[in-house]
Amino acid sequence: MSTAPRLTALDALHRSLGATMTDFAGWDMPLRYGSERDEHNAVRTRAGLFDLSHMGEITVTGPQAVELLDFALVGNISTVGNGRARYTMICQEDGGILDDLIVYRLGETEYMVVANASNAQVVLDALTERAAGFDAEVRDDRDAYALIAVQGPESPGILKSLTDADLDGLKYYAGLPGTVAGVPALIARTGYTGEDGFELFLKPEHAEGVWKALTEAGEGVGLIPCGLSCRDTLRLEAGMPLYGHELTTALTPFDAGLGRVVKFEKTTNEGRFVGREALEKAAERAETAPPRKLVGLIAEGRRVPRAGFQVVKDGEVIGEVTSGAPSPTLGKPIAMAYVDAAHATPGTQGVGVDIRGTHEPYEVVALPFYKRQK
């Protein structure tokens, strides 16, 4: 029997706004409200409002919380300052990526791990299992939070009108407790769009009031509600990986070109962490003979490549597309793909994508496709 999809605290609001809903990782989520292109462009030039309440929050507390996280994750969590956040990953014993995560340090011995919706249970189970022997508690807080993001160049101004928190002093990848529209929230300067913006963790019962307050505050500057569809084209242009596409259990962080998140020089647990041995070997392989590299592809034509399509050169298969979409900012179809290292240099000519039997020409470029002007 199929289980009914989970609903966020903003479900009724999305429907009243005419959102097209879709099942995403067992949640009913807004795909779009109107035009995907309009929503994408609003975030790039003005501001967009997202419901991200499907993300999985896991709280880790206790005297050995940091030792547990240093053992369970590949990053060096002991160097994360109070009120700061870090992008990291959790890997299997064989080095394969279970998920990419953001870890927020909320207090002396309190951390919040934010997992992707599709992997929240897997991450929760892995952390719980890895907690054995540590004086720390792993708590499933998925129902304790709603998550609203406001993203885009106008987002600081919009949020400033609703909070007394020091947004100017809030650095990228930092989070501070404050109030937004009169209710308590953790205000984090993070996002998945390539733009400046904020993610607001709050109680589910406060979500609707905060969403409406942000909508009102952003009316004059062109803020609009945005769905998952434009979130995907925004992160693709920004060269940000998506689990299940650029990141899988078949790949190590080094295969994904993200070896920088793996920290071998940890001071806790005598440097031990899950997957260490496999990752040391993966690091060596990446230096000497990387099998494939993650690159950007820009279409010369109009046809859109999709995940799983083969990348070809001179009749040979040299790689595979992991994500593809029309890019509203570039005005052309773009893709991320893993291609053989020999053909991964930006500017490589003669590369094509097999789109239903036709080899469409593409240019190999360095990621990201888009970088905002600071």
Secondary structure, 3 states (H helix, E strand, C coil): CCCCCEECCCHHHHHHCCCEEEEECCEEEEEECCCHHHHHHHHHHCEEEEECCCCEEEEEECCCHHHHHHHHCCCCHHHCCCCEEEEEEEECCCCCEEEEEEEEEEECCEEEEEECHHHHHHHHHHHHHHCCCCCCEEEECCCCCEEEEEECCCHHHHHHCCCCCCCCCCCCCEEEEEEECCEEEEEECCCCCCCCEEEEEECHHHHHHHHHHHHHHHHHHCEEECCHHHHHHHHHHCCCCCECCCECCCCCCCCCCCHHHCCCCCCHHHHCCCCHHHHHHHHHHHHHCCCEEEEEEEECCCCCCCCCCEEEECCEEEEEEEEEEEECCCCEEEEEEEEEHHHCCCCCCCEEEEECCEEEEEEEECCCCCCCCC
